Amino acid sequence: MSEVKQQDLFEKNDREKEIASINRLFQDVKRYRKSREFMRMLNFYASFPYLGVYNAALVEQQRPGAKMVLTVKKWAELYDRKIKPNARPVIILLPFYPVEFLFDIYDTKPIGKYNKEDDNYIIEQIINRHKAECKSDVWFYLANLEDNLSKYGIAYHSNYVVGSEIQAQIRIDNSEEINVRLNKEHTVNHNCHFLLSVRAGSNKAAQLASIFHELGHLFCQHLAYPWFKDRSYTELVKEFEAETVSYLVCSRIGIHTHSMEYLATYINDNEEIPPVDIERIFDAVDLIEQIIKGNREVTRCLLYKKDKAFKEKVDKEKELIRKEKEEAAKEAF
C-alpha cells in the first residue's frame, strides 16, 4: 500500500471516527479507575515517547501488546525491515491528514534472509536503541522551556529560595513583565499572568520534574483564573492529576521523578484511583511536551489566545515585520 496516497483511501469523516475513538477511551472510565490498570496504561504511554500521548492512547486501544510502531517507509529506511503478509496496521491521527498506518515491530521481518531466533534478539536490540534515540539532554528541554513559558503568560524564576520540601511553585501573579520572543530580532513585552518559581540549587532533572508538576496544576486548570472553566475537585484529585502529568512527561523523556513513588504508593494502598479527569491530564501532557520540544509559534500559545491586549501587540508587531520584509525586498531589486 502506498503511503504517499494513503489519504486518498479515506472519506473526510475518517478523522472524526478516530477522534470519536479517543472520546470512547475517556468514557470507558471503569477500565481506568482500577489502580493497577491505570498504572499499566501510563507505562504503555510512556513507552511511546515518539508519539503524542493521544496517539499512544490510540495504539493502546488497537494493539495493547505493541512494542514499537513505525510506518512501512520508516521500517525499510531505518531498520531494513518489511511488513509481514496480512499484518494488521495500527491507525493514528496526523495534523492536516486523515490518518496514518503504523505497524508493530513483531509484524515486520528483515528484508533479506534471516534466522528467526536471531531476529528475536535483533528486535529487542532495535527496541532498546530506539527508546534511547527518543531521549534528549535535560539542558535541551530546559532551554526550550525557558524560551516558551512567556508565550503562556508565565514569568519564570529559577532562583527560588525556600525550604527543602518545596521544589517549585506556580501561582497567579500579574505584577512582572515578561519578554516574549517572536523571532530572533523582535520581541513583545507584556505583564505576566502566572509566576513559576523553582528552588535554587536543585539538580536540573529534579527541577524539570517539579516544573512539570506545577505546569500540570496550571494546565489541568487547578488555578481559579478567568481563562479556565470552573472545576470541582478535591485536594487529592488535584495532586493526583499533577503527579500523573509529571510522571508521564518525565517517563516519556527518560527522567526519574518522585511522582513514580507517589503513584506506586497510592496504587498499592487503593484498588481504584481518585475521580481524575483523564482528558485534562492528556491535554496537560500534550501542552508540556510541545513547550519542551521546540520553539513554539506565539500565535498558537495560550497568551495570544486568551489575552486580547497581548494579541493586539503581537499583530501590530507582525505587521511591522511584514512591512520591513517588503521594504527589504524592494531594496534588493
Order of alpha helices (4+ residues) and beta strands (2+ residues): alpha-alpha-alpha-alpha-beta-alpha-beta-beta-beta-beta-alpha-alpha-beta-beta-beta-beta-beta-alpha-alpha-alpha-alpha-alpha-alpha
